[in-house]
Amino acid sequence: MTKELMQSALEFENRTLSHMSTSDRVAASREAKKLILAINEIYKKTKDSNLMDLMKRLTVKKRKIEKRLKGNPLA
C-alpha cells in the first residue's frame, strides 16, 4: 500500500495545473487532501523524513489550487 500511495502522490505532484476547470480544481484539491492524510498516517508510525518532505510538497501544490479556487479579493 505504501508503494501505491507514494506512486499516486508522485503522479499527482507531477500533474500540470494549467487549463483545469473549476470542478477539476475541486477534485484535485480533495485528492491532495486525501493523499496528505494517508501519508500522514504512515508518517506517524515510521517518522520517515522522506514522507514529511512529500507531504510538504503536496501541501504547497494544494494551496496553489485552493488559492486559484478562492480567487483574488476585490478591493
N, C-alpha and C positions, 0 to 999 in steps of 0.2 A: 504494500500500500504506500509506503514511503516513497518508493521509486516512481510510482504512478503519480503521486501528488507532486513530487519535485518536477517531473516531466511536464505536467499540466501547468504548474506555476511558471516554469521557464518559457513554455509556449505562450502563456498569457503575457509575460513580460516582453516578449519579442514581437507581439502583435502591434500593428500600427493603429494610431488613434484618428487618423485623418479620414474624412468622408464618412463619419458614423452618424446615423440618425439618432434622435433623442432616445428612442426605445433601445437602440444598440448600446448607447452610453449607460442607460439604467441597468441593462443586463450585464454589461462589463463591470460596472461598479459592484453589483451583487455578487458576481463571480469572484471578484477580487476579495471581497469581504469573506466569502466562504473559504477561499484558499488561505487567506491570512489566519483565520480562526483555526482551520485544520492544522496548519503548520505550527501554530502556537501550542496546540495540544501536544504535539510531538516534541516541541522545544521544551516544554515544561518537564518532560521525562528525561530528555537527553542532554539539555543545556549545550547543544551544538551551536557554535558561533556562526557556522555557515547558514543555518536555518534563520538565525536572527538577521543576518545580512539580507537574505532573500525576503524576509517579511518587511524589512525597511524599504527595499526597492519596490515591492508590490504596493506598499502604503503610499509611496511617492506617486506612483502611477495612478492609484485610486484617487488620490487628492486632486490630481490634474483633471481626471474625468469628472469628479464632482464639482470642481471649480467651473468647468465648462457647462455643466448642467445648471448650476445656480445662476450663471451669467454675472455681468458687471452691474453693480447697483447704479441707478440713475441719480445723478447729483441734483 
